[in-house]
Amino acid sequence: MHCQCGRDSVVETIEKLNPQRIGHGVRSIEDPNLVERLAKTWTHLEVCPT
């Protein structure tokens, strides 16, 4: 199943799993506070540049 939950799914993943990287986290850009949180924790986003 493919979920398009936006930034909420990224936040939920961080809070529940405390990952070092997140796949397909491009929707994080919708929330400047989330982007800052990702940067502070050095959480990598796996994204396709195209």
C-alpha positions as CSV (number, residue, x, y, z in Angstrom):
1,M,0.0,0.0,0.0
2,H,1.3,3.5,-0.9
3,C,0.6,6.2,1.6
4,Q,0.7,9.9,0.7
5,C,0.5,11.2,4.2
6,G,2.8,14.1,3.8
7,R,4.9,15.6,6.6
8,D,2.8,13.8,9.2
9,S,4.1,10.4,8.2
10,V,7.7,11.7,8.6
11,V,7.0,13.1,12.0
12,E,5.3,9.9,13.1
13,T,8.3,7.8,11.9
14,I,10.7,10.0,13.8
15,E,8.7,9.9,17.0
16,K,8.1,6.1,16.9
17,L,11.3,4.8,15.4
18,N,14.0,7.4,15.9
19,P,15.6,6.4,12.5
20,Q,18.9,7.5,11.1
21,R,17.4,7.9,7.6
22,I,14.0,8.1,6.1
23,G,13.0,6.9,2.6
24,H,11.0,9.3,0.5
25,G,10.8,12.1,3.0
26,V,10.5,14.8,0.4
27,R,7.3,16.1,1.9
28,S,9.2,17.2,5.0
29,I,9.9,20.5,3.2
30,E,6.3,21.4,3.9
31,D,7.2,22.1,7.5
32,P,10.2,24.3,8.3
33,N,10.3,23.1,11.9
34,L,10.5,19.5,10.7
35,V,13.4,20.3,8.3
36,E,15.2,21.9,11.2
37,R,14.6,18.9,13.4
38,L,15.9,16.6,10.7
39,A,19.0,18.7,10.3
40,K,19.7,18.8,14.1
41,T,19.4,15.1,14.4
42,W,21.4,14.4,11.2
43,T,18.5,12.3,9.9
44,H,19.1,11.6,6.2
45,L,16.4,11.6,3.6
46,E,16.6,9.1,0.8
47,V,15.2,11.0,-2.2
48,C,15.4,10.8,-6.0
49,P,16.8,14.0,-7.5
50,T,14.8,13.7,-10.7
